[in-house]
Amino acid sequence: MVSILAKRLGYDLRDHGVSLISVEGLNFDSFLPLFGANAIRIPVAVLTDADPRIANAAGKLVAHYPAAGETITVSDNTALMLKSADAYVGIFHGQKTFEYDLGLITKNRAVMLDALKELHPQIGAELETEVAAEVDDAAKAKRLFQGMFERDSGNVQKGRFAQALAGLCADDDTDFEVPEYIRLAVEHVCA
């Protein structure tokens, strides 16, 4: 998906010698010390989730679904990674998670729902109605995210969803916007 988004921004990662390495949210501490001003001096962009939490009425920390541009407090893990940033190592995150951040952008939701309907027609049709009934972008993104990935049972597999979405986004005629933090990450390693 990141490679497709980079192409939408006019960058072919292969042409720029950029490798994508997924560490599945783990072991950044094994990789980050290898790069930076005091190590291998090549541009590295880390894309990570912000995973913000907020205290509920009882004072318990719960998942937060922020609006675009809302000031957030990132997770402890993301905050720790941000300390590794320097001129070579860039740490980039959105408001919550990759999928949620895509859904915060109005035009992206229709494409995301189309990808979902390819995989799960019934879930996609139900969510399309539920998302449309919400009042603002954050509520719509939350409903879409929860309806796919925080279901009581039978969550949509993120990898399969990303493949279906990438297939749609590879078409230049698809109206889809790349989130700002992804643009910044791609430019960090390509520009």
N, C-alpha and C positions, 0 to 999 in steps of 0.2 A: 504494500500500500504506500509506503514512504517513497519508493522509487517512482510510482505512478504520480504521486503528488508533486515530486520534484520535477517530473516532466511537464506537468501542468504549469509550473513556474518557469519553464524554459531551460531546465538543467537536466542533462542526462548524467546520472551518477556514474555510470560506467566510463563515459568520456572524461570525467573529472577524476577518475581513479578512486572513487569513494566505495568503500565496502560497508555493507550493512551487517552488523553483528547483533543478534538478539541474545540478550542475557536473561530474558524472561523475568525481569524485575529483580534479579538476584546477582550477587557477585560483582557489583560495580566496584567495590573496594579492591577486587583482584585486578581489574583492568585499568582503572583511573590512574593509579600510581605510575603506570607505564608511559603516560603521556603528560605533556605540559612543559612549562618553561624550564623545569629542572629535570626533564627526562627526554623522551622522544618528542621533538618539536614539529609536530604535524597537526593540522587542524582536526579536532575531534568534536563531534556534536553528540551529546547524550540527550535523547528524548525520554522523558519520564513523566509519570503521572504526578499531579500535585496532591491528590487524595486528601483534600481538606476535610477537617472535622470541625464540628461546632457543638457547644454545650446545649443540651436540651433543657427543658424546664426543671428537670430533676438534677441538672448539673452533670449529667453523663454525656461523654463525647459520642456523637453520632455522625454518620456520613453527611456531608454538606453538598448541596447541589447549587453552586453559585451562578449568578448571572454573568454574562460577558462583561469584562471590565471591573467586576467587583473585586475589591481588595480581599485577598484570602490569606490564611496562614497555611502554608504547605505542611505536609507530613514530616515527621522527624527524619525519615529516610531521605526525602527530597531535600530538606534543609541541610543535611549532612553532605549530600552530593554537591549542593551549591557552593560549599566551601572549597571544592576542588577546582572551581572555575578560574581560569586565567586567560591570557591572550590566545592560547592554543586550545584549551578545553572549554567548550561552552556547554552549559547545562540549560536545557530548554524544557519548559512545562507549560501546560495550558491552565485552565481553571479547575479541572477535575481529572478526567481520564481522556484518552484519545477519542474514544467513541462518543462520549458526552460532549467533548469540545467540538467535534464535527457537527453534532446535533444542535448546538447553540446557534449555528448559522442557518438562517431561515431557508435559503435555497437548497441547502444540503439535505434537509429532512426528507424531501420528496424522493431524492435519489437513494437515500438510506432505506426508505420504506420500499422502494422498488427492488432493491437488493434483498431485503428481508422477504418480500413476497416471492422471489425466485426460490428461496430456500423453504419457507414456511408460509404458504399462501393464506392460511386461516389466521395465523398470528399477525401477519402483515396487514390484512384487511381490518382486523379488530383494532390494532394499534393505530392505523391511519385515522380511524374515527375518534379514538381516545385522544390522540395527539392534537387533532383539529379542534377538539373541545376545550383545550387548555388556553389560558389567557395571554401568556407571554412566552418569549423564547426560552427562558430558564425552565418554566413549567413544562413546556413542550419537550425540551431536551431531556428533562428528568423522566417524563412519562415514557418517552421512546427508549431511553437507557434502561429504566427499570423493567419495561415490558419485554425487553430482549434479554437482559443479563442478570436481572434480580427477580426472576419469577419464583413462585412457590415451588415449582418443579419444571423440569424440561427447559432449562436456559438455552438460549441460542449459543452455539459455539462461536467464540470470537474469531477464530481462525477461518472458519468456513464463511462467516459473514464478511470478513475483510476480503477474502478472495472474490466473493460475489460483488462487493462494492468496488473493488479494484477493476473488475471487468467492465463495470459501467463507467467508471471514471477514466478508463483508458480511451474512451471515445471522446474526441475533441468537441463533439456537439453537446456533450453532457454539461449542464450548467451546475458547476460544483466549485466551491470556494475553499482554498487551502487556509487553515487557521494560521494566524500570525506567528505563533511560536514555531510552527513547522517551517514556515518561510524563513524565519531567522536562522533556524538550525541548518537548513539547506544552504543558505547563503554563507553561513559560517564556514562550511567545508568546501564550497564550490567557488566562491567569489575571490 
